């Protein structure tokens, strides 16, 4: 092997090794958006925020399960059937919160990645869940169902859906913070915390690695 070929291979290998010093610009921008929105005060606080949010989500889901068991399984439910695809009330108490949960996941996925289709699907899911929640009350106003029973059905559905909505938002935030934490551990020169909104994090990271 000639001396020129050996030097060329050394340059190529150094370029390949240097290519992993910082992630792509899209990943940097996504991590920056997450940090600016969730606003951890410093790097060490990210792990504490993940723990706090995860613990809160666990408590919310535990309370959700107890409320559903006491107010849906342990009481006599009216023979109510929705006009939207025909589920009964017991099924609606599962479907509506599930639609809220999946809609929250798709909504945040669309927001963080700038994807159109997940946002459209999440909008459909939210509208359908809202229709399921307020449908009994509308039947009560129309006189088809006793008003007290209609309001009790709508109230239970509203509590179940709002509880799942809060839990889903906290769970998504915890997952996003976990992703940023893993990114910062993979690239120790990156630090998204305590940054000004317009500060060019990518250029700063590149300059640090080159120095």
MODELLER restraints for C-alpha pairs under 7 A, 6 or more apart:
rsr = mdl.restraints
at = mdl.atoms
rsr.add(forms.Gaussian(group=physical.xy_distance, feature=features.Distance(at['CA:21:A'], at['CA:209:A']), mean=6.91, stdev=0.5))
rsr.add(forms.Gaussian(group=physical.xy_distance, feature=features.Distance(at['CA:22:A'], at['CA:187:A']), mean=6.63, stdev=0.5))
rsr.add(forms.Gaussian(group=physical.xy_distance, feature=features.Distance(at['CA:25:A'], at['CA:202:A']), mean=6.93, stdev=0.5))
rsr.add(forms.Gaussian(group=physical.xy_distance, feature=features.Distance(at['CA:28:A'], at['CA:202:A']), mean=6.66, stdev=0.5))
rsr.add(forms.Gaussian(group=physical.xy_distance, feature=features.Distance(at['CA:30:A'], at['CA:112:A']), mean=6.58, stdev=0.5))
rsr.add(forms.Gaussian(group=physical.xy_distance, feature=features.Distance(at['CA:31:A'], at['CA:180:A']), mean=5.95, stdev=0.5))
rsr.add(forms.Gaussian(group=physical.xy_distance, feature=features.Distance(at['CA:32:A'], at['CA:192:A']), mean=6.25, stdev=0.5))
rsr.add(forms.Gaussian(group=physical.xy_distance, feature=features.Distance(at['CA:35:A'], at['CA:192:A']), mean=6.65, stdev=0.5))
rsr.add(forms.Gaussian(group=physical.xy_distance, feature=features.Distance(at['CA:35:A'], at['CA:193:A']), mean=6.90, stdev=0.5))
rsr.add(forms.Gaussian(group=physical.xy_distance, feature=features.Distance(at['CA:40:A'], at['CA:46:A']), mean=6.09, stdev=0.5))
rsr.add(forms.Gaussian(group=physical.xy_distance, feature=features.Distance(at['CA:40:A'], at['CA:193:A']), mean=6.63, stdev=0.5))
rsr.add(forms.Gaussian(group=physical.xy_distance, feature=features.Distance(at['CA:41:A'], at['CA:193:A']), mean=6.51, stdev=0.5))
rsr.add(forms.Gaussian(group=physical.xy_distance, feature=features.Distance(at['CA:41:A'], at['CA:194:A']), mean=6.53, stdev=0.5))
rsr.add(forms.Gaussian(group=physical.xy_distance, feature=features.Distance(at['CA:42:A'], at['CA:193:A']), mean=5.22, stdev=0.5))
rsr.add(forms.Gaussian(group=physical.xy_distance, feature=features.Distance(at['CA:42:A'], at['CA:194:A']), mean=6.33, stdev=0.5))
rsr.add(forms.Gaussian(group=physical.xy_distance, feature=features.Distance(at['CA:43:A'], at['CA:193:A']), mean=6.04, stdev=0.5))
rsr.add(forms.Gaussian(group=physical.xy_distance, feature=features.Distance(at['CA:46:A'], at['CA:177:A']), mean=6.59, stdev=0.5))
rsr.add(forms.Gaussian(group=physical.xy_distance, feature=features.Distance(at['CA:46:A'], at['CA:181:A']), mean=6.94, stdev=0.5))
rsr.add(forms.Gaussian(group=physical.xy_distance, feature=features.Distance(at['CA:50:A'], at['CA:174:A']), mean=4.85, stdev=0.5))
rsr.add(forms.Gaussian(group=physical.xy_distance, feature=features.Distance(at['CA:50:A'], at['CA:177:A']), mean=6.54, stdev=0.5))
rsr.add(forms.Gaussian(group=physical.xy_distance, feature=features.Distance(at['CA:50:A'], at['CA:178:A']), mean=6.79, stdev=0.5))
rsr.add(forms.Gaussian(group=physical.xy_distance, feature=features.Distance(at['CA:53:A'], at['CA:170:A']), mean=5.76, stdev=0.5))
rsr.add(forms.Gaussian(group=physical.xy_distance, feature=features.Distance(at['CA:53:A'], at['CA:171:A']), mean=6.83, stdev=0.5))
rsr.add(forms.Gaussian(group=physical.xy_distance, feature=features.Distance(at['CA:53:A'], at['CA:174:A']), mean=5.98, stdev=0.5))
rsr.add(forms.Gaussian(group=physical.xy_distance, feature=features.Distance(at['CA:54:A'], at['CA:171:A']), mean=6.47, stdev=0.5))
rsr.add(forms.Gaussian(group=physical.xy_distance, feature=features.Distance(at['CA:54:A'], at['CA:174:A']), mean=6.52, stdev=0.5))
rsr.add(forms.Gaussian(group=physical.xy_distance, feature=features.Distance(at['CA:57:A'], at['CA:167:A']), mean=5.16, stdev=0.5))
rsr.add(forms.Gaussian(group=physical.xy_distance, feature=features.Distance(at['CA:57:A'], at['CA:170:A']), mean=6.54, stdev=0.5))
rsr.add(forms.Gaussian(group=physical.xy_distance, feature=features.Distance(at['CA:57:A'], at['CA:171:A']), mean=6.41, stdev=0.5))
rsr.add(forms.Gaussian(group=physical.xy_distance, feature=features.Distance(at['CA:60:A'], at['CA:167:A']), mean=6.36, stdev=0.5))
rsr.add(forms.Gaussian(group=physical.xy_distance, feature=features.Distance(at['CA:64:A'], at['CA:160:A']), mean=6.72, stdev=0.5))
rsr.add(forms.Gaussian(group=physical.xy_distance, feature=features.Distance(at['CA:64:A'], at['CA:163:A']), mean=6.89, stdev=0.5))
rsr.add(forms.Gaussian(group=physical.xy_distance, feature=features.Distance(at['CA:80:A'], at['CA:88:A']), mean=5.70, stdev=0.5))
rsr.add(forms.Gaussian(group=physical.xy_distance, feature=features.Distance(at['CA:80:A'], at['CA:89:A']), mean=5.58, stdev=0.5))
rsr.add(forms.Gaussian(group=physical.xy_distance, feature=features.Distance(at['CA:81:A'], at['CA:87:A']), mean=5.69, stdev=0.5))
rsr.add(forms.Gaussian(group=physical.xy_distance, feature=features.Distance(at['CA:81:A'], at['CA:88:A']), mean=4.42, stdev=0.5))
rsr.add(forms.Gaussian(group=physical.xy_distance, feature=features.Distance(at['CA:81:A'], at['CA:89:A']), mean=6.32, stdev=0.5))
rsr.add(forms.Gaussian(group=physical.xy_distance, feature=features.Distance(at['CA:82:A'], at['CA:88:A']), mean=6.31, stdev=0.5))
rsr.add(forms.Gaussian(group=physical.xy_distance, feature=features.Distance(at['CA:92:A'], at['CA:132:A']), mean=6.96, stdev=0.5))
rsr.add(forms.Gaussian(group=physical.xy_distance, feature=features.Distance(at['CA:93:A'], at['CA:157:A']), mean=6.17, stdev=0.5))
rsr.add(forms.Gaussian(group=physical.xy_distance, feature=features.Distance(at['CA:96:A'], at['CA:129:A']), mean=4.76, stdev=0.5))
rsr.add(forms.Gaussian(group=physical.xy_distance, feature=features.Distance(at['CA:96:A'], at['CA:132:A']), mean=6.54, stdev=0.5))
rsr.add(forms.Gaussian(group=physical.xy_distance, feature=features.Distance(at['CA:96:A'], at['CA:161:A']), mean=6.59, stdev=0.5))
rsr.add(forms.Gaussian(group=physical.xy_distance, feature=features.Distance(at['CA:97:A'], at['CA:160:A']), mean=6.31, stdev=0.5))
rsr.add(forms.Gaussian(group=physical.xy_distance, feature=features.Distance(at['CA:97:A'], at['CA:161:A']), mean=4.64, stdev=0.5))
rsr.add(forms.Gaussian(group=physical.xy_distance, feature=features.Distance(at['CA:97:A'], at['CA:164:A']), mean=6.06, stdev=0.5))
rsr.add(forms.Gaussian(group=physical.xy_distance, feature=features.Distance(at['CA:99:A'], at['CA:125:A']), mean=5.42, stdev=0.5))
rsr.add(forms.Gaussian(group=physical.xy_distance, feature=features.Distance(at['CA:99:A'], at['CA:126:A']), mean=6.71, stdev=0.5))
rsr.add(forms.Gaussian(group=physical.xy_distance, feature=features.Distance(at['CA:99:A'], at['CA:129:A']), mean=6.08, stdev=0.5))
rsr.add(forms.Gaussian(group=physical.xy_distance, feature=features.Distance(at['CA:100:A'], at['CA:125:A']), mean=6.76, stdev=0.5))
rsr.add(forms.Gaussian(group=physical.xy_distance, feature=features.Distance(at['CA:100:A'], at['CA:126:A']), mean=5.95, stdev=0.5))
rsr.add(forms.Gaussian(group=physical.xy_distance, feature=features.Distance(at['CA:100:A'], at['CA:129:A']), mean=6.56, stdev=0.5))
rsr.add(forms.Gaussian(group=physical.xy_distance, feature=features.Distance(at['CA:100:A'], at['CA:161:A']), mean=6.46, stdev=0.5))
rsr.add(forms.Gaussian(group=physical.xy_distance, feature=features.Distance(at['CA:100:A'], at['CA:164:A']), mean=6.92, stdev=0.5))
rsr.add(forms.Gaussian(group=physical.xy_distance, feature=features.Distance(at['CA:100:A'], at['CA:165:A']), mean=6.13, stdev=0.5))
rsr.add(forms.Gaussian(group=physical.xy_distance, feature=features.Distance(at['CA:101:A'], at['CA:164:A']), mean=6.22, stdev=0.5))
rsr.add(forms.Gaussian(group=physical.xy_distance, feature=features.Distance(at['CA:101:A'], at['CA:165:A']), mean=6.21, stdev=0.5))
rsr.add(forms.Gaussian(group=physical.xy_distance, feature=features.Distance(at['CA:101:A'], at['CA:168:A']), mean=5.82, stdev=0.5))
rsr.add(forms.Gaussian(group=physical.xy_distance, feature=features.Distance(at['CA:103:A'], at['CA:122:A']), mean=4.12, stdev=0.5))
rsr.add(forms.Gaussian(group=physical.xy_distance, feature=features.Distance(at['CA:103:A'], at['CA:125:A']), mean=5.58, stdev=0.5))
rsr.add(forms.Gaussian(group=physical.xy_distance, feature=features.Distance(at['CA:103:A'], at['CA:126:A']), mean=6.19, stdev=0.5))
rsr.add(forms.Gaussian(group=physical.xy_distance, feature=features.Distance(at['CA:104:A'], at['CA:122:A']), mean=6.86, stdev=0.5))
rsr.add(forms.Gaussian(group=physical.xy_distance, feature=features.Distance(at['CA:104:A'], at['CA:168:A']), mean=6.41, stdev=0.5))
rsr.add(forms.Gaussian(group=physical.xy_distance, feature=features.Distance(at['CA:104:A'], at['CA:169:A']), mean=6.89, stdev=0.5))
rsr.add(forms.Gaussian(group=physical.xy_distance, feature=features.Distance(at['CA:106:A'], at['CA:118:A']), mean=5.08, stdev=0.5))
rsr.add(forms.Gaussian(group=physical.xy_distance, feature=features.Distance(at['CA:106:A'], at['CA:119:A']), mean=6.22, stdev=0.5))
rsr.add(forms.Gaussian(group=physical.xy_distance, feature=features.Distance(at['CA:106:A'], at['CA:122:A']), mean=5.58, stdev=0.5))
rsr.add(forms.Gaussian(group=physical.xy_distance, feature=features.Distance(at['CA:107:A'], at['CA:118:A']), mean=6.44, stdev=0.5))
rsr.add(forms.Gaussian(group=physical.xy_distance, feature=features.Distance(at['CA:107:A'], at['CA:119:A']), mean=5.13, stdev=0.5))
rsr.add(forms.Gaussian(group=physical.xy_distance, feature=features.Distance(at['CA:107:A'], at['CA:122:A']), mean=5.57, stdev=0.5))
rsr.add(forms.Gaussian(group=physical.xy_distance, feature=features.Distance(at['CA:109:A'], at['CA:118:A']), mean=6.98, stdev=0.5))
rsr.add(forms.Gaussian(group=physical.xy_distance, feature=features.Distance(at['CA:110:A'], at['CA:116:A']), mean=6.33, stdev=0.5))
rsr.add(forms.Gaussian(group=physical.xy_distance, feature=features.Distance(at['CA:110:A'], at['CA:118:A']), mean=5.42, stdev=0.5))
rsr.add(forms.Gaussian(group=physical.xy_distance, feature=features.Distance(at['CA:110:A'], at['CA:119:A']), mean=5.22, stdev=0.5))
rsr.add(forms.Gaussian(group=physical.xy_distance, feature=features.Distance(at['CA:133:A'], at['CA:154:A']), mean=5.39, stdev=0.5))
rsr.add(forms.Gaussian(group=physical.xy_distance, feature=features.Distance(at['CA:133:A'], at['CA:157:A']), mean=5.41, stdev=0.5))
rsr.add(forms.Gaussian(group=physical.xy_distance, feature=features.Distance(at['CA:133:A'], at['CA:158:A']), mean=6.03, stdev=0.5))
rsr.add(forms.Gaussian(group=physical.xy_distance, feature=features.Distance(at['CA:134:A'], at['CA:154:A']), mean=5.75, stdev=0.5))
rsr.add(forms.Gaussian(group=physical.xy_distance, feature=features.Distance(at['CA:136:A'], at['CA:150:A']), mean=4.96, stdev=0.5))
rsr.add(forms.Gaussian(group=physical.xy_distance, feature=features.Distance(at['CA:136:A'], at['CA:153:A']), mean=6.45, stdev=0.5))
rsr.add(forms.Gaussian(group=physical.xy_distance, feature=features.Distance(at['CA:136:A'], at['CA:154:A']), mean=5.92, stdev=0.5))
rsr.add(forms.Gaussian(group=physical.xy_distance, feature=features.Distance(at['CA:137:A'], at['CA:150:A']), mean=4.99, stdev=0.5))
rsr.add(forms.Gaussian(group=physical.xy_distance, feature=features.Distance(at['CA:137:A'], at['CA:151:A']), mean=5.52, stdev=0.5))
rsr.add(forms.Gaussian(group=physical.xy_distance, feature=features.Distance(at['CA:137:A'], at['CA:154:A']), mean=6.06, stdev=0.5))
rsr.add(forms.Gaussian(group=physical.xy_distance, feature=features.Distance(at['CA:139:A'], at['CA:145:A']), mean=5.79, stdev=0.5))
rsr.add(forms.Gaussian(group=physical.xy_distance, feature=features.Distance(at['CA:140:A'], at['CA:146:A']), mean=5.76, stdev=0.5))
rsr.add(forms.Gaussian(group=physical.xy_distance, feature=features.Distance(at['CA:140:A'], at['CA:147:A']), mean=4.60, stdev=0.5))
rsr.add(forms.Gaussian(group=physical.xy_distance, feature=features.Distance(at['CA:140:A'], at['CA:150:A']), mean=5.23, stdev=0.5))
rsr.add(forms.Gaussian(group=physical.xy_distance, feature=features.Distance(at['CA:141:A'], at['CA:147:A']), mean=6.81, stdev=0.5))
rsr.add(forms.Gaussian(group=physical.xy_distance, feature=features.Distance(at['CA:184:A'], at['CA:190:A']), mean=5.79, stdev=0.5))
rsr.add(forms.Gaussian(group=physical.xy_distance, feature=features.Distance(at['CA:184:A'], at['CA:191:A']), mean=6.67, stdev=0.5))
rsr.add(forms.Gaussian(group=physical.xy_distance, feature=features.Distance(at['CA:189:A'], at['CA:205:A']), mean=6.23, stdev=0.5))
rsr.add(forms.Gaussian(group=physical.xy_distance, feature=features.Distance(at['CA:190:A'], at['CA:205:A']), mean=6.00, stdev=0.5))
